[in-house]
Amino acid sequence: ISKEPGNSKSAKSTAVPPGPPVYLDLVYIPNHSNSKNVDVEFFKRVRSSYYVVSGNDSAAEEPSRSVLDSLLEGKAQWESNMQVTLIPTHDSEVMREWYQDTHEKQQDLNIMVLASSSTVVMQDESFPACKIEL
């Protein structure tokens, strides 16, 4: 067995380095909510009233269950229990399972998940939509 240079496993780097939290009104979870770029540290640092969860590709694991679980773990470490609203852009199996499996914890952490059943129809196309008032 030969090892190629640079192929050894190293400590996992986080997309958001440790530091003081940043507070925002609306955050789009990067990379279609894929776990390669978003972890618990992201949610500990990037605190928002609204998170948009996109992704509708189960083969690419988007949205990632681990990202959704990271939200719960990161939010549990916030000093306040401010309400957080999760806005999925698609109705995915991952999102539905996560919602059902963690519903009680979501309530404890003051996290609300909006249904993605609203649709905007424009001429020959239609797409899911959600109205947010800040």
C-alpha positions as CSV (number, residue, x, y, z in Angstrom):
1,I,0.0,0.0,0.0
2,S,1.5,3.3,-1.0
3,K,0.5,6.7,0.3
4,E,0.3,9.6,-2.0
5,P,1.7,12.9,-0.6
6,G,-0.8,15.3,0.7
7,N,-3.4,12.5,1.1
8,S,-3.0,12.1,4.8
9,K,-5.9,13.1,7.0
10,S,-5.4,16.3,8.9
11,A,-7.5,18.2,11.5
12,K,-10.8,19.3,10.0
13,S,-10.7,23.0,9.2
14,T,-13.8,25.0,9.9
15,A,-15.3,27.4,7.4
16,V,-15.8,30.0,10.2
17,P,-12.9,30.4,12.6
18,P,-13.5,30.7,16.3
19,G,-14.3,34.2,17.6
20,P,-17.1,36.4,18.7
21,P,-20.5,35.9,17.2
22,V,-21.9,37.9,14.4
23,Y,-25.6,38.8,14.4
24,L,-27.6,39.1,11.2
25,D,-31.2,39.2,10.2
26,L,-31.1,36.8,7.3
27,V,-28.5,34.2,6.3
28,Y,-28.4,31.9,3.3
29,I,-26.6,28.7,4.5
30,P,-23.7,28.4,2.0
31,N,-23.1,25.7,-0.6
32,H,-26.7,24.4,-0.7
33,S,-26.5,23.5,3.0
34,N,-23.7,20.9,2.3
35,S,-21.7,19.8,5.3
36,K,-18.4,20.5,3.6
37,N,-18.6,24.2,4.5
38,V,-21.0,24.4,7.4
39,D,-20.6,23.0,10.9
40,V,-21.4,23.7,14.5
41,E,-18.9,26.5,14.6
42,F,-20.8,28.3,11.8
43,F,-24.0,28.4,13.8
44,K,-22.2,29.3,17.0
45,R,-20.6,32.3,15.2
46,V,-23.2,33.3,12.5
47,R,-26.4,34.0,14.5
48,S,-29.5,35.0,12.5
49,S,-33.2,35.4,13.0
50,Y,-33.7,33.6,9.6
51,Y,-31.7,30.9,7.9
52,V,-32.4,29.9,4.3
53,V,-31.8,26.2,3.7
54,S,-31.5,25.4,0.0
55,G,-30.7,22.2,-1.7
56,N,-32.8,19.5,-3.3
57,D,-30.2,17.0,-4.3
58,S,-30.2,13.8,-2.2
59,A,-27.3,12.3,-4.2
60,A,-25.1,15.3,-3.2
61,E,-26.6,15.2,0.3
62,E,-28.1,18.7,0.0
63,P,-29.4,19.8,2.3
64,S,-27.2,17.8,4.7
65,R,-28.7,16.3,7.9
66,S,-25.4,17.1,9.7
67,V,-25.8,20.8,8.8
68,L,-29.4,20.8,10.3
69,D,-28.1,19.0,13.4
70,S,-25.3,21.5,13.6
71,L,-27.9,24.3,13.8
72,L,-29.4,22.6,16.8
73,E,-26.1,22.1,18.5
74,G,-24.8,25.6,17.7
75,K,-28.0,27.4,18.7
76,A,-28.0,25.5,22.0
77,Q,-24.8,27.4,22.9
78,W,-26.3,30.8,22.3
79,E,-26.7,32.9,25.5
80,S,-30.2,34.0,24.5
81,N,-33.1,31.9,23.3
82,M,-34.1,34.2,20.5
83,Q,-36.5,32.8,17.9
84,V,-34.9,31.4,14.7
85,T,-36.9,30.7,11.6
86,L,-35.6,28.1,9.1
87,I,-36.8,28.6,5.6
88,P,-36.3,25.6,3.3
89,T,-36.4,26.3,-0.4
90,H,-37.5,22.8,-1.3
91,D,-39.6,20.1,0.3
92,S,-36.9,17.4,0.7
93,E,-37.0,14.0,2.4
94,V,-34.0,15.0,4.6
95,M,-35.8,18.2,5.8
96,R,-39.0,16.3,6.6
97,E,-37.2,13.5,8.5
98,W,-35.1,16.0,10.4
99,Y,-38.2,18.1,11.3
100,Q,-40.0,15.0,12.7
101,D,-37.0,13.5,14.5
102,T,-36.0,16.8,16.2
103,H,-39.3,18.6,16.6
104,E,-39.2,18.7,20.4
105,K,-35.6,20.0,20.4
106,Q,-36.6,22.6,17.9
107,Q,-39.3,23.8,20.2
108,D,-37.0,23.9,23.2
109,L,-34.5,26.0,21.2
110,N,-37.2,28.3,19.8
111,I,-36.6,27.2,16.2
112,M,-39.5,27.4,13.7
113,V,-39.5,25.8,10.3
114,L,-41.6,27.4,7.6
115,A,-43.5,25.2,5.2
116,S,-42.4,25.6,1.7
117,S,-45.8,25.3,0.1
118,S,-46.2,28.9,-1.2
119,T,-45.8,29.3,-5.0
120,V,-45.2,32.3,-7.2
121,V,-46.6,32.1,-10.7
122,M,-45.1,34.4,-13.4
123,Q,-46.1,34.0,-17.0
124,D,-44.9,30.5,-18.0
125,E,-43.0,29.6,-14.9
126,S,-43.7,29.0,-11.2
127,F,-41.4,28.5,-8.2
128,P,-41.6,28.2,-4.4
129,A,-41.5,31.4,-2.5
130,C,-41.6,32.7,1.0
131,K,-42.3,36.3,2.2
132,I,-40.2,37.6,5.0
133,E,-40.8,40.8,6.9
134,L,-38.1,42.1,9.0
